[in-house]
Amino acid sequence: MNDSNAPVESRPASAKRSRLILLSGLFFIVLIIGVSVFAYEHLYGRFYEATEDAYVDGNRVQIGSGINGTVIRINADDGDYVEQGQVLVELDPSDTAIALAAAQADLAATVREVRGLFSSVANHRAQLATRQLERQQAYSDFNRRDKLAAAGVLSQEAMSHSRDALGQTENALIIARQQLSRSQALVEGTSLETHPQVQAARAKLHQAYINHARTHLLAPVSGYVAQRRVQPGARVAAGQALMAVIPLHQVWIEANFKETQMRQMQIGQAVDITADLYGSDVHYQGHIESLGVGTGGAFALLPAQNASGNWIKIVQRVPVRIGLQPEALQTHPLRLGMSTRVEVDLHQQDGDVLARRADPTARYTTDIYDNLLQEADQLATQLIQANSTASIEHSSAVSQIQ
């Protein structure tokens, strides 16, 4: 009986051993996984933060009209590459050309008028000298006749006429002095070019010249045209956006990290970026340029209102701006709005969380408008010189004819 029961008793023992081995193996597997996760997080994971909520962003340089006008020509369309200073849109120049011609004529007339003011000073000074001589002559006559009247040689009527003549010369002298003072006040401390009337006419010419130049809308930067909204023949208003130029060599990444991922992030930390367009085969290198000063919800058009009875905590996200090295953009260009994955290396901990000082240098500049005012000023100077010389030559010619 005992021999027949032995195989039956050995089966539970074998099953227990198998179960124990299985549980032990499962325990060791879980232990190995836990140790591996802990080791990964302690040795690698805690030094990196990643997110896929990251998109390509860049400058959108709006091309708008500076004046009211009618579009007569469009030289670029969506997707076209344009160079800085290239003419993109042309407006009808008829109105601005007429205004420029009127401003030139006004400046020329003002220069001639101001020359007359300067000439009147010398004229009134000569008149004053004449009135002074007349007054001295009248005073001498009065003294001489006064002696004759005292001797009974001259009648009182003649003496009265002499006194009246002296008074008239004194009044004429006062009027001449007032006229000289008035003419001097109009030109005192100025020259022909610095006279207020000439300066005002010159400013009007500058404005007319600039308005005429604005009939040609130039590209402020080199890039690609996008969002063209204008058609030939359309009437556009000053400030109206007509198209945009996107410089794709100046793009950056706008990554939105959870607020719980921001504890060790600092400006200047290295970032590895991959774009969905190229996959993991292409890696872009960059660095953190700035950390957002508020969450996305704080700057939303309709910010969240949490002062209510029904409230659920939602982890907020903070925008982080990541600059890209331009070398990779030349071979693998990116477009605005493309999805990317970014991974921030947190090893560097000697940077700032917020910028500590203002940057005195300009981030972006354009010089296509620098010469407009200089060209207008050169035109004004030429007109002033031409009309000054013309006035002198005309005056000498008139005197020779007379």
C-alpha positions, 0 to 999 in steps of 0.5 A, a space after each residue: 500500500 505504501 509503495 502505491 501511494 508514493 507517486 501521489 505524494 510526490 506530485 504536490 511537492 513537485 508542484 510546490 517546488 515549481 511554484 516556488 521557482 516561478 515566484 522566485 524568478 518573478 521576484 528577481 525579474 521585478 527586482 532587476 526591473 526596479 533596480 534598473 529603473 532606479 539606476 536609470 533614473 538616478 544615473 541618467 533620467 534625473 539629468 534630462 527632461 523631455 517633451 513632445 509639446 514643442 513646435 518650430 517658431 520664428 519671425 513673421 515680418 509683416 509687409 504693410 503699406 506706409 501710405 494710402 494707395 492703389 496696388 499696380 504691381 506685385 513682384 513676389 508670391 507665397 513661397 518665393 525667396 526674396 532678398 533684403 531690399 527687393 521690391 515686393 509691391 508697387 503702388 500708384 505713384 501719381 499722387 505722391 509725385 504731385 505732392 513731391 513736386 509741390 513740396 519742391 516748389 514750396 521750398 524754392 519759394 520759401 528760400 526766395 522769400 527768406 532771402 527777401 527778409 535778409 535783404 530787408 534788414 540791410 534796406 531798413 538799416 540804410 533807411 535808419 541811417 538816412 533818417 538819422 541824417 535827416 534828424 541831425 539836419 533838422 535839429 541843426 536848422 532848428 537851432 540856427 533858426 532859434 537863434 535868429 528868432 531870439 534876435 528878432 530876425 525870424 518870424 514865429 511862423 517860420 520857427 513853428 515850421 522848423 519845430 514841426 519839421 524836427 518833430 517829423 524827422 524824429 517820428 520818422 527816425 522812431 519808425 525806421 528803428 522799429 522797422 529795423 528791429 522787426 526785420 532783424 527779429 525775423 532773421 536774427 540768429 539764423 542763416 538762410 538754411 536754418 531759418 524757421 520758414 526754410 526748415 518747415 518747408 524742408 520738413 514738408 519736402 522730406 515727408 513728401 519724398 519719403 511718401 513717394 519712396 513708400 510707393 515701393 514696398 521693400 523686403 526688410 529681411 531676406 526670407 520666404 513670402 507667406 500670407 499674401 493678401 493683396 491683389 493688383 488694383 486693390 486700394 490699401 490703407 496705411 498700416 494694412 498688412 499685405 504679406 509676410 516674409 519668413 526668415 527660415 534661417 532665424 527659427 527657434 523652438 517653443 517647447 512647453 514643459 510641465 511646471 513639475 519639469 522646470 525645477 532644474 532648468 536654467 538659461 544656457 543648458 544644452 538641448 537635443 532636438 529631433 523633428 517629426 519631418 526628419 525623424 531620429 536620423 537628424 538631430 539639432 543642437 540648441 540651448 535654452 535662451 529664455 524661460 517663460 515668465 508665465 504659463 500659457 494659461 496666464 496669457 490666454 485670451 480667456 484666462 482660467 477662472 479658478 475662484 469657483 466651487 468646482 475646481 480641478 487641479 491641472 498641471 500647467 505648462 511653461 513655454 521655454 524658448 530654445 535657440 538652434 545652431 544655424 548649421 543644421 538648418 542649412 542642410 535640413 530646414 524647418 518650417 514654422 509650426 512643425 512638431 519636434 521632440 526636445 530633451 534638455 540636459 540638466 547637468 549644467 547648473 551655473 546659469 540663471 533662471 531669469 535674465 539678470 541684465 538688459 541686452 544693449 544690442 538689438 536682436 533684429 535690425 534692418 537698414 533698408 530705410 537708412 538712406 531715405 532721409 539722407 536722400 531727401 536732405 540732399 534734394 532739399 540742400 540742392 534746392 536751397 543752393 540753386 534758389 539762393 544762387 538764382 536769386 543772386 544772379 537774378 538780382 544782379 541781372 535786374 540791376 544791370 538792366 536798370 
